[in-house]
Amino acid sequence: MNNYKIETKCIQSGYQPKNGEPRVLPIYQSTTFKYDSSEQMGRLFDLEEAGYFYTRLQNPTNDCVAAKICDLEGGAAAMLTSSGQAANFYAILNIAKEGDHILCASALYGGTYNLFAHTIKQMGIDATFIDPDCSEEELNAAFKENTKAVFGETIANPALVILDLEKFAKAAHNHGVPFVVDNTFATPIHCRPFEWGADIVTHSTTKYMDGHATSVGGAIVDSGNFDWDAYSEKFPGLTTPDETYHGVIYTKQFGKGAYITKATTHLMRDLGSIPSPQNAFLLNIGLETLHLRVERHCENAQKVAEFLENHPKVAWVNYPGLKNDPYHALANKYTPKGTCGVLTFGIKGTKEDTVKVMDQLKLVGIATHVADARSCVLHPASHTHRQMSEEELKAAGVKPDLVRFSVGIENAEDIIADIDQALNAI
């Protein structure tokens, strides 16, 4: 649907029913698919023919939703996972193995930081974390002989750092590795990282894409632009014969679909993490209104940020939409139509005062979630990032007094009134 605008793609992409077929994407709630010929089933297992035989690998509902997200991002191929964490894990594990190294911007979601700093380290994959505001010289100096990927978030959760995508993409390509970007907060409505040099995009679809806190999920989208064959010695899993599939060479047989095909046939086959078709169906419903909701989230967040910026009991506010925000210029470059509905702030007072303000909120709920239609609040240092040391929290941009506020799509005046009464309680 390349000729359509992104708003139309949110609704129409991925599933085009034929004459007499259901208008709404069906839920193929089946683990298996029947065939009349054993020979045909064998061809499916040998990757000689496309089709469905077991939902852990592929499912029609899931594939239609993946195709929609792929179209929204302008990619070549995509797959769904059971969570955003699984998406980030698979995106790296698909091209890195024991003895390899990845380079990451340090401003990351706490769960992603733990995944790369600790969990994959136990698997023999090392990670270096670098300040996203580093110079080009510092960035290039952080690469190693065994570096296999560069990773960052378009808008960091919860630090709200806007990553200089072109700078990181240039460095990655100068060193012959792909640039992987988690685009969860910006969504393809406000930023399409492939247009700025990214090679692979991941999402926690649990957030804005679902938008209603109904289903956990993730997605990986490949641009199809990275030339794996040009760096064959670095990525043998994609460019040399795979004996587990009778010597298939993914780049030769699947072209721009090589990366996603390998992720499906290896990682999903062996590790699982497939979303249920029911969850994919719910995700698709969320995607149909993504373009409407994201606009409202940003409008409300801008109003809330401006209110907090002028409140006498608020010490500081981070929101790239504010003119004095350090990332305002990068936001204008990469997300000119708006950033996201999340902001952070700190109050003038103690940690106990912060807790009291949060507990005093009535409309806004305390929840380990973000990017929901409903406004919610969290103290990352005590919750999502509590496993990190003080030094790690500082590198990730998580201050001790930082409150993450996910502004919903309720009436902005009601949200502000609730915040005001809570602040006035201290």
Backbone hydrogen bonds, N-H to C=O, Kabsch-Sander energy under -0.5 kcal/mol:
donor,donor_aa,acceptor,acceptor_aa,energy
4,Y,1,M,-1.8
8,T,5,K,-0.5
9,K,5,K,-2.0
10,C,6,I,-1.9
11,I,7,E,-0.7
11,I,8,T,-0.8
12,Q,8,T,-3.1
13,S,9,K,-1.7
15,Y,12,Q,-0.6
15,Y,13,S,-0.6
21,E,18,K,-2.5
28,Y,26,P,-0.8
29,Q,27,I,-1.7
30,S,28,Y,-2.3
33,F,53,F,-0.8
41,M,37,S,-1.6
42,G,38,S,-2.0
43,R,39,E,-1.8
44,L,40,Q,-1.7
45,F,41,M,-1.8
46,D,42,G,-1.6
47,L,44,L,-1.3
48,E,43,R,-2.4
49,E,43,R,-1.0
55,T,31,T,-2.4
57,L,54,Y,-1.7
58,Q,54,Y,-1.9
63,D,59,N,-2.8
64,C,60,P,-1.9
65,V,61,T,-1.7
66,A,62,N,-2.6
67,A,63,D,-2.3
68,K,64,C,-1.6
69,I,65,V,-2.2
70,C,66,A,-2.5
71,D,67,A,-2.1
72,L,68,K,-2.4
73,E,69,I,-2.0
74,G,70,C,-1.0
75,G,70,C,-2.8
76,A,222,D,-3.2
77,A,222,D,-1.4
79,M,220,I,-2.1
81,T,218,G,-2.5
82,S,273,S,-2.2
87,A,83,S,-1.7
88,N,84,G,-2.3
89,F,85,Q,-2.4
90,Y,86,A,-2.8
91,A,87,A,-2.3
92,I,88,N,-1.4
93,L,89,F,-2.9
94,N,90,Y,-1.9
95,I,92,I,-1.9
96,A,92,I,-1.6
99,G,124,G,-3.0
100,D,97,K,-2.2
101,H,146,N,-2.1
102,I,126,D,-2.3
103,L,149,A,-2.4
104,C,128,T,-3.2
105,A,151,F,-2.4
106,S,130,I,-2.8
108,L,106,S,-1.4
113,Y,109,Y,-2.5
114,N,110,G,-2.5
115,L,111,G,-2.0
116,F,112,T,-2.3
117,A,113,Y,-3.2
118,H,114,N,-2.1
119,T,114,N,-1.8
120,I,115,L,-2.7
122,Q,118,H,-1.5
122,Q,119,T,-0.5
123,M,120,I,-0.5
124,G,121,K,-1.6
125,I,120,I,-2.5
126,D,100,D,-2.5
126,D,124,G,-0.6
128,T,102,I,-2.2
130,I,104,C,-2.9
134,C,131,D,-2.2
139,L,135,S,-2.3
140,N,136,E,-2.6
141,A,137,E,-1.9
142,A,138,E,-0.7
142,A,139,L,-1.0
143,F,140,N,-1.1
147,T,144,K,-1.5
148,K,101,H,-3.1
149,A,101,H,-0.6
150,V,178,P,-2.1
151,F,103,L,-2.7
152,G,180,V,-1.7
154,T,182,D,-2.2
156,A,161,V,-2.3
160,L,156,A,-2.5
163,L,154,T,-2.1
163,L,161,V,-0.7
165,L,163,L,-1.7
168,F,164,D,-2.0
169,A,165,L,-2.7
170,K,166,E,-2.4
171,A,167,K,-1.9
172,A,168,F,-2.3
173,H,169,A,-2.5
174,N,170,K,-2.1
175,H,171,A,-1.1
175,H,172,A,-0.6
176,G,173,H,-1.2
177,V,172,A,-2.3
180,V,150,V,-3.6
180,V,178,P,-0.6
181,V,200,I,-2.7
182,D,152,G,-2.7
183,N,181,V,-0.8
183,N,202,T,-2.5
187,T,183,N,-2.5
190,H,186,A,-1.0
190,H,187,T,-1.2
191,C,187,T,-2.0
195,E,192,R,-2.2
196,W,193,P,-1.9
197,G,194,F,-1.3
198,A,193,P,-2.1
199,D,179,F,-2.6
200,I,179,F,-1.9
201,V,221,V,-2.8
202,T,181,V,-2.5
203,H,219,A,-2.0
205,T,203,H,-0.9
205,T,217,G,-0.6
206,T,217,G,-1.3
207,K,204,S,-1.7
210,D,205,T,-1.9
211,G,207,K,-3.2
218,G,81,T,-2.1
219,A,203,H,-1.8
220,I,79,M,-2.4
221,V,201,V,-3.2
222,D,77,A,-3.0
223,S,199,D,-2.8
228,W,226,F,-1.3
230,A,227,D,-0.6
231,Y,227,D,-0.6
231,Y,228,W,-1.2
232,S,229,D,-1.3
234,K,231,Y,-1.7
235,F,231,Y,-1.3
238,L,235,F,-1.5
239,T,235,F,-1.3
240,T,236,P,-2.0
242,D,248,V,-2.0
243,E,241,P,-0.8
245,Y,242,D,-1.6
246,H,243,E,-1.3
247,G,242,D,-2.0
248,V,242,D,-0.9
248,V,245,Y,-1.0
250,Y,248,V,-0.6
251,T,238,L,-2.2
252,K,249,I,-0.5
253,Q,249,I,-2.6
254,F,250,Y,-2.7
255,G,251,T,-0.7
257,G,254,F,-2.7
258,A,255,G,-1.9
261,T,257,G,-2.4
262,K,258,A,-2.5
263,A,259,Y,-2.1
264,T,260,I,-2.2
265,T,261,T,-2.9
266,H,262,K,-2.0
267,L,262,K,-0.7
268,M,263,A,-2.1
269,R,264,T,-1.1
270,D,266,H,-2.5
271,L,267,L,-3.0
272,G,267,L,-0.6
272,G,268,M,-1.1
280,A,276,S,-2.1
281,F,277,P,-2.3
282,L,278,Q,-2.0
283,L,279,N,-2.4
284,N,280,A,-2.2
285,I,281,F,-1.6
286,G,282,L,-1.8
287,L,283,L,-2.4
288,E,284,N,-1.4
289,T,285,I,-0.5
289,T,286,G,-1.4
290,L,287,L,-1.1
292,L,289,T,-0.6
293,R,289,T,-2.6
294,V,290,L,-2.6
295,E,291,H,-0.8
296,R,292,L,-1.5
297,H,293,R,-3.0
298,C,294,V,-2.2
299,E,295,E,-2.1
300,N,296,R,-2.6
301,A,297,H,-2.6
302,Q,298,C,-2.3
303,K,299,E,-1.7
304,V,300,N,-2.6
305,A,301,A,-2.8
306,E,302,Q,-2.1
307,F,303,K,-1.9
308,L,304,V,-2.7
309,E,305,A,-2.3
310,N,306,E,-0.9
310,N,307,F,-0.7
311,H,308,L,-1.4
314,V,311,H,-1.6
315,A,313,K,-0.5
315,A,346,G,-2.3
316,W,346,G,-1.5
318,N,344,T,-3.2
319,Y,317,V,-0.5
322,L,319,Y,-2.7
325,D,322,L,-1.7
328,H,325,D,-1.9
331,A,327,Y,-2.3
332,N,328,H,-2.2
333,K,329,A,-1.4
334,Y,330,L,-3.0
335,T,331,A,-2.4
338,G,335,T,-1.9
343,L,405,F,-2.4
344,T,318,N,-2.0
345,F,403,V,-1.6
346,G,316,W,-1.9
348,K,313,K,-2.5
349,G,347,I,-1.1
354,T,350,T,-1.9
355,V,351,K,-2.4
356,K,352,E,-2.2
357,V,353,D,-2.4
358,M,354,T,-2.2
359,D,355,V,-2.6
360,Q,356,K,-1.4
361,L,357,V,-0.7
361,L,358,M,-0.8
365,G,375,S,-1.8
367,A,365,G,-0.7
367,A,377,V,-1.6
369,H,367,A,-2.1
373,A,211,G,-1.5
376,C,406,S,-2.1
377,V,365,G,-2.4
378,L,404,R,-1.9
382,S,379,H,-1.6
383,H,379,H,-1.3
385,H,380,P,-2.8
386,R,383,H,-1.4
388,M,385,H,-1.8
393,L,389,S,-2.9
394,K,390,E,-2.1
395,A,391,E,-2.1
396,A,392,E,-1.9
397,G,394,K,-1.1
398,V,393,L,-3.0
399,K,397,G,-0.8
402,L,399,K,-1.5
403,V,345,F,-2.4
404,R,378,L,-2.9
404,R,402,L,-0.5
405,F,343,L,-3.3
405,F,403,V,-0.6
406,S,376,C,-3.0
406,S,404,R,-0.6
407,V,341,G,-3.0
407,V,405,F,-0.9
409,I,373,A,-2.7
415,I,411,N,-1.8
416,I,412,A,-2.5
417,A,413,E,-2.1
418,D,414,D,-1.8
419,I,415,I,-2.0
420,D,416,I,-2.7
421,Q,417,A,-2.2
422,A,418,D,-1.6
423,L,419,I,-2.6
424,N,420,D,-2.1
425,A,422,A,-1.0
426,I,423,L,-1.5
